[in-house]
Amino acid sequence: MRHEAFNCLTQYLILQAECVNARRTPAHVGYSALRGLNGHNVPIADCRGVKQIAVMRSLVTDNSVLGVVTYCQFYLLRKKKMRPANFLTMNTPDDLQAFSKELFDLRALRGKEAEEVVRATCTNGPASMVYGISALYAAWQTFVTLPPDGCVRGDSIHLTNFFVANNLSWLCNTAVAIRILAFQGLEPQARVLTRSFVEAIYQTLVLFHDKDSYAIYRKGVTNEESKKVYYELFSKKNRLQKKIQILEDELGHTPEEDRANQLMQRIGILEHYSQATHSSYCHVLKSGYQRDKDNNLQTIILGRVTKETENTLLNCSHVICYFSVHFDHIVRNVWKIQNISDNLHYDMFFKSATLAAIFLTHKVDSCASDED
C-alpha cells in the first residue's frame, strides 16, 4: 500500500511537469464532470493524458491534500477499474479510518470546549468583536447597495462603489475568520491572520484617502506588478506609516507630542503579530504548550484557549474602531458623499462601531506575552 501510494505521487509529479511543459491549463480542458468536491468522493471526468493532468492541476494549489488524493484516486481507478463511490472504503485500512475519525472527533470536542471557555472567561473581547464585525458588515452594505459603477470621489473615476465594497468585504471576512479561530482554541493561528488584518486596515485607509496611491495600486495585476506596487506604495521608506500619519494629522486629533507614541503603537502591534506570521522560535514554542490553572504544562494541539485569546480579540476590535473613525472622516470630508447620515446601513455602521469602542478598555502591549 505504501509503495503503491508513493508511485501514485511520483507519477503525479512527472505528469504535472509534462502538463507545465505543454503549457496546458485547466482553461483548455472541459471538466464539467468534476463535481462533489467534498473531500470524500470526487467524480472524475472521462478524459485522457495531459488533459486529465490539467484537471488534476486545477485541484492542486500549494500542495493541496485534496488535489493529491484526487489524483491518487484517478490513478487507482484506471489501474484497478474501481468505482469512484467505493474508492475510500475499498482502499483505506480500517485502522486508518478509525484513527482519522478519532482525530476529528477529538478536534470537534476541543473546539466545543474552547468556545465554552472563551464565552465564560473572556468578556470584552468577544463582545467588542461582535460589534466590530457588525460595523464592517454595515459599511459593506452601504456601498454594495449603491450602483457598482458609481464613483465615490469625483476626481478619481476608478474609485467606485464596487471597489469600496470589495475592500470592506475582505476586511469583514478576515475579522470573522480571526474570531472563529480564537473561539475554536486556535488563537496562535489567529495571530497570523491578525497581522495581515492590521496591515490591510492601514492599506485600505490609505487607498481610500489618497487618489494617487489608488491609481498606482490598481496597476498591480500580476504577481510581479503587485510586488512592485506594494514596495512603491507601502514598504519603501516606511511609506505606509507616513501616509497613515498624514491621515491622522488631517483629522486634527493627534497632538504633536503624541505622534511618536501613536507611531510606536502602530508599529508595535504589527511587530507583535509578525512573530506568528514568521513562525518565530518563541511563538512556535509557546503555541504548543501552556500552563493550566494548577501551573502544569498542557499541550494545545487541536485547539485550547490561550491566555492571549482575549487580547487578540481586543486588538482586532481596536483596529476596527481605528478604521471606523478614519473611514467616517473619509466618507464625509474626503469623498463628501451627500446625505450619508440618512443611509440606514451607514447609520448602523456608526452605531456598531461606537458599541465596539465601548468594550475597548485594554491597552495594546506588544511585550506583555513575551515575559510569560
C-alpha positions as CSV (number, residue, x, y, z in Angstrom):
1,M,0.0,0.0,0.0
2,R,2.8,2.4,0.9
3,H,4.8,1.6,-2.2
4,E,1.7,2.0,-4.4
5,A,0.9,5.4,-2.9
6,F,4.4,6.5,-3.4
7,N,4.2,5.5,-7.1
8,C,1.0,7.5,-7.4
9,L,2.6,10.6,-6.1
10,T,5.7,10.1,-8.3
11,Q,3.5,9.7,-11.4
12,Y,1.6,12.8,-10.4
13,L,4.7,14.9,-10.2
14,I,6.0,13.6,-13.5
15,L,2.8,14.2,-15.3
16,Q,2.3,17.6,-13.7
17,A,5.7,18.6,-15.1
18,E,4.6,17.4,-18.5
19,C,1.5,19.5,-18.3
20,V,3.5,22.6,-17.4
21,N,5.9,21.9,-20.3
22,A,2.9,21.5,-22.7
23,R,1.6,24.8,-21.3
24,R,-1.8,23.2,-20.7
25,T,-4.1,24.8,-18.2
26,P,-7.5,23.9,-16.8
27,A,-8.9,26.5,-19.1
28,H,-8.1,24.3,-22.1
29,V,-10.0,21.3,-20.6
30,G,-13.6,20.7,-20.1
31,Y,-14.1,19.2,-16.7
32,S,-17.8,19.6,-16.0
33,A,-17.9,16.1,-14.6
34,L,-15.7,17.2,-11.7
35,R,-18.5,17.5,-9.1
36,G,-19.0,17.0,-5.4
37,L,-15.6,18.3,-4.2
38,N,-16.4,17.4,-0.6
39,G,-13.3,15.6,0.3
40,H,-14.9,12.2,0.1
41,N,-16.0,11.2,-3.4
42,V,-14.9,13.2,-6.4
43,P,-16.3,12.0,-9.7
44,I,-13.7,12.2,-12.4
45,A,-14.1,13.5,-16.0
46,D,-13.6,10.9,-18.7
47,C,-10.5,12.4,-20.4
48,R,-7.0,11.1,-21.1
49,G,-3.4,12.0,-20.9
50,V,-2.2,15.5,-20.3
51,K,-5.7,16.9,-20.3
52,Q,-6.6,14.8,-17.3
53,I,-3.5,16.0,-15.5
54,A,-4.5,19.6,-16.3
55,V,-7.7,18.8,-14.5
56,M,-5.7,17.5,-11.6
57,R,-3.6,20.6,-11.5
58,S,-6.6,22.7,-11.1
59,L,-7.2,21.0,-7.7
60,V,-3.6,21.2,-6.6
61,T,-2.7,24.6,-5.1
62,D,0.1,24.8,-2.6
63,N,0.3,21.0,-2.3
64,S,-3.4,20.7,-1.7
65,V,-4.1,17.4,0.0
66,L,-7.4,17.2,-1.9
67,G,-5.6,17.6,-5.2
68,V,-3.1,14.8,-4.4
69,V,-5.8,12.5,-3.1
70,T,-7.9,13.2,-6.1
71,Y,-5.0,12.3,-8.4
72,C,-4.3,9.1,-6.5
73,Q,-7.9,8.3,-6.8
74,F,-7.8,8.7,-10.5
75,Y,-4.6,6.7,-10.8
76,L,-6.0,3.7,-8.9
77,L,-9.4,3.9,-10.7
78,R,-7.7,3.5,-14.0
79,K,-5.3,0.8,-12.7
80,K,-7.8,-1.3,-10.8
81,K,-11.0,-0.2,-12.6
82,M,-12.7,0.7,-9.3
83,R,-15.9,2.6,-8.9
84,P,-15.4,6.2,-7.6
85,A,-18.1,5.8,-4.9
86,N,-16.2,2.9,-3.4
87,F,-12.7,4.3,-3.6
88,L,-12.1,5.4,0.0
89,T,-13.9,2.5,1.6
90,M,-12.1,-0.1,-0.6
91,N,-8.6,1.3,-0.2
92,T,-8.4,2.8,3.2
93,P,-7.5,0.3,6.0
94,D,-10.0,0.1,8.9
95,D,-7.4,1.2,11.4
96,L,-6.7,4.4,9.4
97,Q,-10.4,5.2,9.1
98,A,-10.8,4.7,12.8
99,F,-7.7,6.8,13.6
100,S,-9.0,9.7,11.3
101,K,-12.4,9.6,12.9
102,E,-11.0,9.7,16.4
103,L,-8.8,12.6,15.4
104,F,-11.6,14.7,14.1
105,D,-13.9,13.7,16.8
106,L,-11.3,15.0,19.3
107,R,-10.9,18.2,17.3
108,A,-14.6,18.8,17.4
109,L,-14.6,18.2,21.2
110,R,-11.6,20.6,21.7
111,G,-13.4,23.2,19.6
112,K,-16.6,22.9,21.6
113,E,-14.7,23.1,24.9
114,A,-12.7,26.1,23.8
115,E,-15.7,28.0,22.7
116,E,-17.3,27.4,26.1
117,V,-14.2,28.6,27.9
118,V,-13.9,31.7,25.7
119,R,-17.5,32.7,26.4
120,A,-17.1,32.1,30.1
121,T,-13.7,33.7,30.7
122,C,-13.3,36.4,28.0
123,T,-15.6,39.4,28.5
124,N,-14.8,42.5,26.5
125,G,-13.0,40.8,23.5
126,P,-15.9,38.7,22.2
127,A,-18.5,41.4,22.7
128,S,-16.3,44.1,21.1
129,M,-15.6,41.8,18.1
130,V,-19.3,41.2,17.6
131,Y,-20.0,44.9,17.1
132,G,-16.7,45.5,15.2
133,I,-17.7,42.9,12.7
134,S,-21.2,44.3,12.5
135,A,-19.7,47.7,11.8
136,L,-17.7,46.3,8.8
137,Y,-20.7,44.4,7.5
138,A,-22.9,47.5,7.7
139,A,-20.3,49.6,5.9
140,W,-20.2,46.9,3.2
141,Q,-24.0,47.1,2.9
142,T,-23.8,50.8,2.5
143,F,-21.7,50.6,-0.7
144,V,-22.9,47.2,-2.1
145,T,-26.4,48.6,-2.3
146,L,-25.2,51.6,-4.4
147,P,-24.7,51.5,-8.2
148,P,-21.4,49.5,-8.6
149,D,-20.0,51.8,-11.2
150,G,-20.8,54.9,-9.2
151,C,-17.7,56.9,-8.2
152,V,-17.3,57.8,-4.5
153,R,-14.8,60.5,-5.4
154,G,-15.3,62.9,-8.3
155,D,-11.6,63.4,-9.2
156,S,-10.9,59.7,-9.3
157,I,-13.2,58.0,-11.9
158,H,-11.9,54.5,-11.0
159,L,-12.6,54.6,-7.2
160,T,-16.1,53.0,-7.4
161,N,-18.6,51.7,-5.0
162,F,-17.7,48.2,-6.3
163,F,-14.1,48.7,-5.2
164,V,-15.0,50.1,-1.8
165,A,-17.5,47.3,-1.2
166,N,-14.9,44.6,-2.1
167,N,-12.3,46.0,0.3
168,L,-14.9,46.2,3.1
169,S,-15.9,42.6,2.4
170,W,-12.3,41.5,2.6
171,L,-11.8,43.2,6.0
172,C,-15.1,41.8,7.3
173,N,-14.4,38.2,6.3
174,T,-10.9,38.4,7.7
175,A,-12.3,39.6,11.1
176,V,-14.8,36.8,11.1
177,A,-12.0,34.2,10.4
178,I,-10.0,35.6,13.3
179,R,-12.9,35.4,15.7
180,I,-13.7,31.8,14.6
181,L,-10.1,30.7,15.1
182,A,-9.9,32.3,18.5
183,F,-13.2,30.8,19.6
184,Q,-12.1,27.4,18.4
185,G,-9.0,27.4,20.5
186,L,-6.7,28.2,17.6
187,E,-5.7,31.7,18.8
188,P,-1.9,31.2,17.9
189,Q,-3.1,30.7,14.3
190,A,-5.5,33.6,14.6
191,R,-2.4,35.8,15.2
192,V,-1.1,35.0,11.7
193,L,-4.3,36.4,10.3
194,T,-4.3,39.3,12.7
195,R,-1.0,40.6,11.3
196,S,-2.4,40.6,7.8
197,F,-5.7,42.2,9.1
198,V,-4.0,45.1,10.8
199,E,-1.9,45.9,7.8
200,A,-4.9,45.6,5.5
201,I,-6.7,48.1,7.6
202,Y,-3.9,50.6,7.2
203,Q,-3.6,50.0,3.5
204,T,-7.3,50.3,2.9
205,L,-7.4,53.7,4.6
206,V,-4.5,54.9,2.5
207,L,-6.2,53.8,-0.7
208,F,-9.5,55.3,0.2
209,H,-7.9,58.6,1.2
210,D,-5.2,59.1,-1.4
211,K,-6.3,59.0,-5.1
212,D,-2.7,58.9,-6.3
213,S,-1.9,55.8,-4.2
214,Y,-5.0,54.1,-5.6
215,A,-4.0,54.9,-9.1
216,I,-0.7,53.1,-8.6
217,Y,-2.4,50.3,-6.6
218,R,-4.7,49.3,-9.4
219,K,-1.8,48.6,-11.7
220,G,-0.7,45.6,-9.5
221,V,-2.4,42.8,-11.6
222,T,0.3,40.2,-12.0
223,N,2.5,38.8,-9.2
224,E,5.5,40.9,-10.3
225,E,3.4,44.0,-10.7
226,S,1.8,43.6,-7.3
227,K,5.2,43.2,-5.6
228,K,6.4,46.4,-7.2
229,V,3.3,48.2,-6.3
230,Y,3.4,47.1,-2.7
231,Y,7.1,48.2,-2.4
232,E,6.4,51.5,-4.0
233,L,3.3,52.4,-2.0
234,F,3.8,50.8,1.4
235,S,7.2,49.3,2.1
236,K,9.7,51.7,0.7
237,K,11.0,54.1,3.4
238,N,8.1,53.1,5.7
239,R,5.6,54.9,3.4
240,L,2.6,53.1,4.8
241,Q,3.1,54.6,8.3
242,K,3.9,58.0,6.9
243,K,0.7,58.1,4.9
244,I,-1.4,57.0,7.9
245,Q,0.2,59.8,9.9
246,I,-0.9,62.3,7.2
247,L,-4.5,61.0,7.6
248,E,-4.3,61.2,11.4
249,D,-3.0,64.8,11.2
250,E,-5.8,65.7,8.8
251,L,-8.3,64.7,11.5
252,G,-6.6,67.0,13.8
253,H,-7.0,64.8,16.9
254,T,-3.3,64.0,17.3
255,P,-1.3,66.5,19.4
256,E,2.3,66.8,18.2
257,E,3.7,65.2,21.4
258,D,1.5,62.1,20.8
259,R,2.5,61.5,17.2
260,A,5.7,59.5,18.1
261,N,3.7,57.5,20.6
262,Q,1.0,56.6,18.1
263,L,3.6,55.6,15.6
264,M,5.2,53.3,18.1
265,Q,1.8,51.7,18.9
266,R,1.0,51.1,15.2
267,I,4.4,49.6,14.6
268,G,4.3,47.7,17.9
269,I,1.1,45.8,17.1
270,L,2.4,44.9,13.7
271,E,5.7,43.6,15.1
272,H,3.9,41.7,17.8
273,Y,1.8,39.7,15.4
274,S,4.7,39.4,12.9
275,Q,6.1,36.8,15.4
276,A,3.3,34.5,14.4
277,T,3.4,35.3,10.7
278,H,7.1,34.5,10.5
279,S,6.8,31.4,12.8
280,S,9.4,32.8,15.2
281,Y,11.1,30.5,17.7
282,C,9.3,32.0,20.7
283,H,5.9,31.9,19.1
284,V,6.1,28.4,17.8
285,L,7.5,27.2,21.2
286,K,4.8,28.9,23.2
287,S,2.0,27.9,20.8
288,G,2.4,24.2,21.5
289,Y,2.1,24.3,25.3
290,Q,0.6,26.4,28.0
291,R,0.2,26.2,31.8
292,D,-3.2,25.3,33.3
293,K,-4.7,26.8,36.5
294,D,-2.5,24.4,38.5
295,N,0.6,25.6,36.7
296,N,1.0,22.3,34.9
297,L,2.1,22.2,31.2
298,Q,-0.6,21.0,28.8
299,T,-0.4,20.6,25.1
300,I,-2.7,22.8,22.9
301,I,-2.7,20.5,19.9
302,L,-6.1,20.6,18.0
303,G,-7.0,23.7,20.0
304,R,-7.2,25.1,23.5
305,V,-7.9,28.5,24.8
306,T,-4.7,30.5,25.5
307,K,-4.1,33.5,27.8
308,E,-3.7,35.7,24.8
309,T,-7.2,35.0,23.3
310,E,-8.9,38.0,25.0
311,N,-6.0,40.3,24.0
312,T,-6.1,39.2,20.3
313,L,-9.8,39.8,20.1
314,L,-9.5,43.2,21.7
315,N,-6.6,44.2,19.4
316,C,-8.7,43.2,16.3
317,S,-11.6,45.2,17.6
318,H,-9.2,48.1,18.3
319,V,-8.1,48.3,14.7
320,I,-11.7,48.0,13.5
321,C,-12.6,51.0,15.7
322,Y,-9.5,52.8,14.4
323,F,-10.6,52.1,10.9
324,S,-14.2,53.3,11.6
325,V,-13.1,56.7,12.8
326,H,-10.9,57.4,9.8
327,F,-13.3,55.8,7.3
328,D,-16.1,58.1,8.6
329,H,-13.8,61.1,8.1
330,I,-13.0,59.9,4.5
331,V,-16.7,59.3,3.6
332,R,-17.8,62.7,5.0
333,N,-14.9,65.0,4.3
334,V,-12.9,63.5,1.5
335,W,-15.5,61.8,-0.7
336,K,-18.1,64.3,0.6
337,I,-21.0,61.9,0.0
338,Q,-24.2,63.8,0.3
339,N,-26.8,62.8,2.9
340,I,-24.7,59.8,4.1
341,S,-26.2,60.2,7.6
342,D,-29.7,59.4,6.1
343,N,-28.4,56.0,4.9
344,L,-29.8,53.3,7.2
345,H,-26.9,51.0,6.6
346,Y,-24.3,53.7,7.3
347,D,-26.2,54.7,10.5
348,M,-25.9,51.0,11.6
349,F,-22.2,51.1,10.8
350,F,-21.7,54.1,13.0
351,K,-23.7,52.7,15.9
352,S,-22.0,49.3,15.8
353,A,-18.5,50.9,15.7
354,T,-19.5,53.1,18.7
355,L,-20.6,50.0,20.7
356,A,-17.4,48.2,19.7
357,A,-15.4,51.1,21.2
358,I,-17.3,50.9,24.4
359,F,-15.9,47.5,25.2
360,L,-12.3,48.6,24.5
361,T,-10.8,49.0,27.9
362,H,-7.4,47.5,27.1
363,K,-4.0,48.8,26.2
364,V,-2.0,47.3,23.4
365,D,1.2,45.9,24.8
366,S,3.5,44.1,22.4
367,C,5.8,42.9,25.1
368,A,3.4,41.5,27.7
369,S,3.2,38.0,26.4
370,D,6.9,37.7,25.8
371,E,7.6,37.9,29.5
372,D,5.4,34.9,30.5
